[in-house]
Structure formats: C-alpha cells, structure tokens
Amino acid sequence: MTTSSTSKARLKRSDLKTLIKECLYEIITEDFISKTIQEKLIEVGDWCIQRDKVDLAIEVYSALNNTEKLVMLGNRCLEQNMLASAGNAFEAADDKKGLSKLGDIFLKAGVLVMALKYYKLSGNDLMVEFIKENFSERDLEKIYA
C-alpha cells in the first residue's frame, strides 16, 4: 500500500463516525425509519457499549431519540466514574434528574464550575443560586482534585 492510499484509508476511518451520524439523522428526519431498522440501530448502540464505544452509542441513541437507553447509559457511566460521558448521555436525553445528580457529584468534589454547568442544564435554579451566593468568581475558577 502506498503512502497516499494509507492516508486515504485513515481519512475514511476517521470520517466513519461523521458518516454514520449524518446517515442516521437523514433517515430519521425523513420518517423513513421502520421498526426493524430502529431495532437494528439499537443493536448497533448496544454493540458499541459492549466494546466501550460509549460516545458512539450516545450518538446512535440520540439519533433515535431513545431517552430510555440514554438514561441507562448515563447511569452506567456514573457507576464507572465516566462523568463527561454521563453528562453527554443525560444532556442528550434531557434527563434533569441525571444532570442534577452530576451537579451534586461535582459540588461534593469541589469542582464548582462543572457543578454550576450541570445544575443550570438540569434547571435546578435553587442550586445555581446557592453556588452564586456562596462562592466567588475566583472560587468558580478553581478546580480541586
């Protein structure tokens, strides 16, 4: 294989995720998707989870508007301390409870900027106000490990 054909093969693989995402959205927006295709795509998402391709599974379930799978995946990510992926799953599902739970986790860890982000996304105005009233802008810039 020549160098140019090798780089073309890499380019094609790196664009696979984008291509899948575009195809899924096109199929769904045209109301072309049948029950069988939906079931197969759910299997694709499940396959991605089994192989630790969590972000791709989130894309698949998001394209299908499958909030049940997204919430389940978000909770699984929480259990495995994969907080960014949990946030992506809960946000895609618009799961206020999961987003607020993430806010709680980040608040307990002292990562105020992330706590504030997830409380805002969850619509938890009480906790947003609590953070703004009890912590300075300087505190929000600090990240505690």
KELO-270760 format. One record per residue: x, y, z of N, C-alpha, C, O in turn. Coordinates in steps of 0.1 Angstrom, whole numbers, padded with zeros to 4 digits, always signed. Layout:
BEGIN
XYZXYZXYZXYZ...
This chain:
BEGIN
+0008-0012+0000+0000+0000+0000+0009+0012+0000+0018+0013+0008+0006+0022-0008+0014+0034-0009+0010+0043+0002+0000+0042+0009+0019+0053+0004+0016+0063+0015+0003+0071+0013-0004+0073+0022+0001+0074+0000-0012+0082-0002-0024+0073+0000-0034+0078+0005-0024+0061-0004-0035+0052-0002-0037+0049+0013-0048+0047+0018-0026+0048+0021-0027+0046+0035-0034+0058+0042-0042+0056+0050-0030+0070+0038-0036+0082+0044-0051+0083+0040-0059+0088+0048-0054+0079+0028-0068+0079+0024-0076+0069+0032-0088+0072+0036-0071+0057+0035-0077+0047+0043-0080+0053+0058-0090+0051+0063-0070+0060+0063-0071+0066+0076-0082+0077+0076-0090+0077+0086-0082+0084+0066-0092+0095+0065-0106+0089+0064-0115+0094+0071-0108+0078+0057-0121+0072+0056-0125+0067+0069-0137+0068+0073-0116+0060+0077-0120+0055+0090-0123+0066+0100-0132+0065+0108-0116+0077+0099-0118+0088+0108-0131+0095+0105-0137+0101+0114-0136+0094+0093-0148+0100+0089-0160+0091+0091-0172+0095+0089-0158+0079+0095-0169+0069+0097-0179+0074+0107-0191+0073+0104-0175+0079+0118-0184+0083+0128-0193+0095+0123-0205+0095+0125-0187+0104+0116-0195+0115+0110-0205+0110+0100-0216+0114+0099-0200+0101+0091-0209+0095+0081-0221+0088+0087-0232+0089+0083-0218+0080+0098-0229+0072+0105-0239+0082+0110-0251+0081+0109-0234+0093+0117-0242+0103+0123-0251+0110+0113-0263+0111+0115-0245+0114+0101-0253+0120+0091-0263+0111+0085-0275+0116+0082-0260+0099+0083-0270+0089+0077-0281+0087+0087-0293+0086+0083-0278+0085+0099-0289+0083+0109-0298+0095+0110-0311+0093+0110-0293+0107+0110-0302+0119+0111-0310+0120+0098-0322+0124+0099-0304+0117+0086-0311+0118+0074-0323+0108+0073-0334+0111+0069-0320+0096+0078-0330+0085+0078-0342+0089+0087-0353+0088+0083-0338+0094+0099-0349+0097+0109-0357+0109+0105-0369+0109+0106-0350+0119+0100-0357+0132+0096-0367+0130+0084-0376+0137+0083-0364+0120+0076-0373+0117+0065-0384+0107+0069-0392+0103+0060-0385+0104+0082-0395+0095+0086-0395+0082+0078-0405+0075+0076-0383+0078+0074-0382+0066+0066-0379+0054+0075-0379+0042+0070-0376+0056+0087-0371+0045+0095-0382+0036+0100-0392+0040+0105-0380+0024+0097-0390+0014+0101-0387+0008+0115-0376+0010+0120-0396+0001+0120-0394-0006+0133-0382-0015+0133-0374-0016+0142-0380-0022+0122-0369-0032+0120-0356-0024+0120-0346-0028+0127-0355-0013+0113-0343-0005+0112-0340+0001+0126-0328+0001+0130-0350+0005+0133-0348+0011+0146-0342+0000+0156-0333+0003+0163-0348-0012+0155-0343-0023+0163-0328-0026+0160-0321-0029+0169-0325-0026+0147-0311-0029+0143-0302-0018+0148-0291-0021+0153-0306-0005+0147-0298+0005+0152-0296+0005+0167-0285+0008+0172-0306+0001+0174-0305-0001+0189-0295-0012+0192-0286-0011+0201-0295-0022+0184-0285-0033+0185-0271-0027+0182-0261-0031+0189-0270-0018+0173-0257-0012+0170-0252-0004+0182-0240-0005+0186-0261+0004+0188-0258+0011+0201-0254+0002+0212-0244+0005+0219-0261-0009+0213-0257-0019+0224-0244-0025+0221-0236-0027+0230-0241-0028+0208-0228-0033+0204-0217-0024+0208-0206-0027+0213-0219-0011+0205-0210+0000+0209-0207+0000+0223-0195+0001+0227-0217-0002+0232-0215-0002+0246-0206-0014+0250-0197-0012+0259-0209-0025+0245-0202-0037+0248-0187-0036+0245-0178-0042+0251-0184-0027+0235-0170-0025+0231-0164-0012+0236-0154-0007+0231-0171-0007+0247-0167+0006+0253-0166+0018+0243-0157+0027+0245-0174+0018+0233-0175+0029+0224-0187+0038+0229-0197+0039+0221-0186+0043+0241-0198+0050+0247-0202+0062+0239-0214+0064+0238-0193+0070+0235-0197+0082+0228-0204+0079+0215-0214+0086+0211-0200+0068+0208-0207+0064+0196-0221+0059+0199-0231+0062+0192-0222+0052+0210-0235+0047+0215-0245+0059+0218-0256+0058+0215-0239+0069+0224-0247+0081+0227-0252+0087+0214-0264+0091+0213-0244+0088+0204-0248+0093+0191-0259+0085+0185-0269+0091+0180-0258+0072+0185-0268+0063+0180-0281+0065+0187-0292+0067+0181-0281+0064+0200-0293+0066+0208-0299+0080+0207-0311+0081+0207-0291+0090+0206-0295+0103+0204-0303+0105+0190-0313+0111+0190-0297+0099+0180-0303+0100+0167-0317+0093+0167-0326+0097+0159-0318+0083+0175-0331+0075+0176-0340+0082+0186-0352+0077+0188-0336+0092+0193-0344+0098+0204-0348+0088+0214-0359+0089+0220-0339+0079+0217-0341+0068+0227-0337+0073+0241-0326+0069+0245-0345+0080+0248-0342+0085+0261-0339+0075+0271-0331+0076+0280-0347+0064+0270-0345+0053+0279-0331+0047+0279-0325+0045+0289-0326+0044+0267-0313+0039+0266-0302+0050+0270-0292+0046+0276-0305+0062+0267-0295+0073+0270-0294+0074+0286-0283+0076+0291-0306+0074+0293-0305+0075+0307-0298+0063+0313-0291+0064+0322-0301+0051+0308-0295+0039+0313-0280+0040+0311-0272+0036+0319-0276+0045+0299-0261+0046+0296-0255+0057+0305-0244+0055+0310-0262+0068+0308-0257+0078+0316-0255+0073+0331-0245+0076+0337-0264+0065+0335-0263+0059+0349-0251+0049+0349-0244+0049+0359-0250+0041+0339-0238+0032+0338-0225+0040+0338-0215+0036+0345-0225+0051+0331-0213+0059+0330-0210+0065+0344-0198+0066+0348-0220+0069+0351-0218+0074+0365-0212+0063+0374-0203+0066+0381-0217+0051+0373-0212+0040+0381-0197+0037+0378-0190+0033+0387-0193+0040+0366-0179+0038+0362-0171+0050+0362-0159+0051+0358-0176+0061+0369-0169+0073+0370-0165+0080+0357-0155+0087+0356-0173+0078+0347-0171+0084+0334-0180+0096+0333-0190+0096+0326-0177+0106+0340-0186+0117+0342-0189+0126+0330-0200+0130+0328-0179+0128+0321-0182+0135+0309-0191+0128+0300-0201+0134+0294-0190+0115+0298-0199+0107+0290-0213+0106+0297-0223+0107+0290-0213+0105+0310-0226+0105+0317-0233+0119+0314-0245+0119+0311-0226+0129+0315-0232+0143+0312-0237+0143+0297-0248+0149+0295-0229+0138+0288-0234+0138+0274-0247+0130+0272-0256+0134+0265-0247+0118+0279-0259+0110+0278-0271+0116+0284-0282+0117+0278-0269+0122+0296-0281+0128+0303-0285+0141+0296-0297+0143+0295-0276+0148+0290-0279+0160+0283-0287+0156+0270-0297+0163+0267-0283+0146+0263-0290+0142+0251-0304+0137+0254-0313+0138+0246-0305+0131+0266-0319+0126+0270-0327+0137+0276-0339+0135+0279-0321+0148+0279-0327+0159+0286-0332+0154+0300-0344+0157+0304-0324+0146+0306-0327+0140+0319-0323+0149+0330-0311+0149+0334-0332+0157+0335-0330+0167+0346-0324+0160+0359-0315+0166+0365-0330+0149+0362-0325+0142+0374-0311+0138+0373-0303+0140+0383-0307+0132+0362-0293+0127+0360-0283+0139+0360-0272+0139+0365-0288+0150+0353-0279+0162+0352-0277+0168+0366-0266+0173+0370-0288+0168+0374-0287+0174+0388-0278+0165+0396-0271+0170+0405-0279+0152+0394-0271+0142+0402-0256+0145+0398-0247+0144+0407-0253+0148+0386-0239+0152+0382-0235+0164+0389-0223+0166+0394-0244+0174+0390-0241+0186+0397-0237+0184+0411-0228+0189+0416-0245+0175+0418-0242+0171+0432-0228+0165+0433-0220+0168+0442-0225+0156+0423-0212+0149+0424-0200+0159+0423-0190+0159+0430-0202+0169+0413-0191+0179+0411-0191+0189+0423-0180+0193+0427-0202+0192+0429-0202+0201+0440-0195+0194+0452-0186+0201+0459-0197+0181+0455-0191+0174+0465-0176+0173+0463-0168+0173+0472-0172+0172+0450-0158+0172+0446-0151+0185+0446-0139+0186+0445-0159+0196+0448-0153+0210+0448-0151+0215+0434-0144+0226+0433-0156+0209+0424-0154+0214+0410-0167+0222+0407-0176+0218+0400-0166+0235+0412-0178+0243+0412-0183+0247+0398-0195+0248+0395-0173+0249+0389-0177+0253+0376-0185+0242+0369-0195+0245+0361-0181+0230+0371-0189+0219+0365-0202+0217+0372-0212+0213+0366-0202+0218+0385-0214+0217+0393-0224+0227+0388-0236+0224+0385-0220+0240+0386-0228+0250+0381-0234+0247+0367-0246+0249+0364-0225+0242+0358-0229+0238+0345-0241+0228+0345-0251+0230+0339-0239+0218+0353-0249+0207+0353-0262+0211+0361-0273+0207+0357-0261+0220+0371-0273+0225+0377-0281+0234+0368-0293+0233+0368-0273+0242+0360-0280+0250+0350-0288+0242+0340-0299+0244+0336-0281+0231+0334-0287+0223+0324-0299+0215+0330-0308+0212+0323-0298+0212+0343-0310+0205+0349-0321+0214+0353-0332+0209+0356-0319+0227+0352-0329+0236+0356-0331+0237+0371-0341+0241+0377-0320+0233+0379-0320+0233+0393-0316+0247+0398-0305+0249+0402-0326+0257+0397-0323+0271+0400-0319+0273+0414-0311+0282+0417-0324+0265+0423-0320+0266+0437-0305+0264+0439-0299+0272+0446-0300+0254+0433-0286+0251+0435-0277+0261+0427-0266+0264+0432-0282+0266+0416-0275+0276+0408-0273+0288+0417-0263+0294+0418-0284+0293+0423-0284+0304+0432-0275+0302+0444-0268+0311+0449-0276+0290+0450-0267+0286+0461-0253+0288+0458-0245+0294+0466-0248+0283+0447-0234+0285+0443-0231+0299+0440-0220+0304+0445-0239+0306+0433-0236+0320+0430-0236+0329+0443-0228+0338+0444-0244+0326+0453-0245+0334+0465-0234+0330+0475-0229+0338+0483-0229+0318+0474-0219+0313+0484-0205+0312+0480-0196+0310+0488-0203+0314+0467-0189+0312+0462-0186+0324+0453-0195+0329+0446-0174+0329+0453-0170+0340+0444-0166+0335+0430-0165+0323+0428-0164+0344+0422-0160+0341+0408-0146+0334+0409-0143+0325+0401-0138+0339+0418-0125+0333+0420-0126+0318+0424-0118+0309+0419-0136+0315+0432-0138+0301+0436-0143+0292+0424-0139+0281+0423-0150+0298+0415-0155+0291+0404-0144+0288+0394-0145+0278+0386-0133+0296+0394-0122+0293+0386-0113+0282+0391-0105+0276+0383-0114+0279+0403-0105+0269+0409-0111+0255+0406-0123+0253+0405-0102+0246+0403-0105+0232+0401-0098+0224+0412-0086+0224+0412-0106+0217+0420-0100+0209+0431-0098+0194+0426-0107+0189+0419-0088+0188+0430-0086+0174+0426-0088+0165+0438-0086+0153+0437
